[in-house]
Amino acid sequence: MNTEADSSQKVIWLYQKQDKIYPRVVHGLFARWRWVMVWVTQLVFYGLPWLQWNDRQALLFDLEARRFFIFGLVLYPQDFIYLTALLVICAYALFLFTAVGGRLWCGFACPQTVYTEIFLWVERKIEGDRQKRMKLDSADWSAQKLARKSAKHAAWGAIGLWTGFTFVGYFTPIRSLGGATVGGMLGPWEIFWILFYGFATYGNAGFLREQVCKYMCPYARFQSAMFDKDTLIISYDAERGEPRGARSRQADPAALGLGSCVDCTLCVQVCPTGIDIRKGLQYECIGCAACIDVCDTVMEKMSYPKGLIRYVTQNGLARHLSSRQMWARVFRPRVLIYSAVLGAIVTAFLTSLALRAPFRVDVVRDRNALARQVEDGRIENVYRLQVMNATESTQKYEVRVIGLDQARVIARGQLELPPAGMRWWPVSVQVPYEAAQAMGSGVHKMSFEVRQLPADGHGEATLSERTTFMVPR
């Protein structure tokens, strides 16, 4: 056996085990703002499905009926363009906010940050502060440890399941979903998505936490492309803070040759991703500003000026710019272009919604008989009109043909649709034989003009959909 060869081998692990991070509780301006965002986002998320509008759920994405109710709006899959516009608006807003203030979304409003904050609060209430949690995790298993861990995970599981239930409530009417849950009548898809979303919340906020931000979220990787030296980011003022070192409150740092940083490492202890902000800008920083709050507290106790760690631009820090000079550079051409484009898209989006027709029409030809000759020698084409009522009241419609001389529409009278209703409307178009011969064989352009009759506060509206009329040889 060649022991010399064996001893020269080195094992390289593809996965490096990460030490668990125990964020220290912090108080301050940004911590209060973070909790404001927690309350706002969760009140919106958990509360919206229970809000009623015109005797229905105000916000409901009914995939089975293929209708999307957003307060007074009734949208259909054909209105997918609005979702596209909304995603574009969100993307440009993200670009704008990132160019101005870095990862504000990540630090204050991202669901991962919000639920991690909630789960950490539960953990602190059950297991204690940072030192107690570290001591509990390192201790041997006992009845007390089992009870605390069980209580924590039970609370996490309850939050996760309620979150999953609320998420499914956006796609299945939440009141009927609640009744089905109590009565044990949930369908397989509802059970799957409640458990799936609940487990995702439980796992991401309870266990993965900073791993999601550091390794799973793509935003951390491409944020550097949206940063520049005039972007407001959380930075440590090394010129003022170095050389760092411990000292008493009464000591003069200048006499000791020290900077303002007392090397207490509290900025590291409060960081949810476990980084040291004193090492400079790092992709793991989510911009939560916890280090600013705790550093300002230390500076206040030491009777030093606040702002050793603060929101500042790289140019502002390097060139010692005043706040006015720094903010003047923040609103640079890049930001102004983002703002102008975002404003134009939002304006177009809102204008399109305001001018949107109260119904939609799709035309489908009968493929079984493209054209046929009926009584009196007339040439007939058969169509199906899919009419979708996008209002909250019953509406009546009538149809006529435009673009064909002597054409006659054969329909079963007026079409009546219930609120947010949809129906296929069989329609035939007939042209006299002599007129068809004059037109010539082949395909001829025409349009269906569908008119919504005035009713229940809704005025007259007309839509025109183009199609073709075929004359056989």
Secondary structure by P-SEA (a helix, b strand, c coil): ccaaaaaabbbbbcbbbbccccccccccaaaaaaaaaaaaaaaaaaccccccccccccccccccccbbbccccccccccaaaaaaaaaaaaaaaaaaaacccccccccccaaaaaaaaaaaaaaaccccaaaaaaaaaccccaaaaaaaaaaaaaaaaaaaaaaaaaaccccaaaaaaaaaaaccccaaaaaaaaaaaaaaaaaaccccccccccccccccccccccccccccccccccccccbbbbcccccccccccccccccccccccccccccccccccccccccaaaaaaaaaaaaaacccccccccccaaaaaacccaaaaaaaaacaaaaaaaaaaaaaaaaaaaaaaacccbbbbbbccccccccccccbbbbbbbbbbbbbcccbbbbbccccccccccccccccbbbbcccbbbbbbbbbbbcaaaaaaacccbbbbbbbbbbcccccccbbbbbbbbbbbbcc
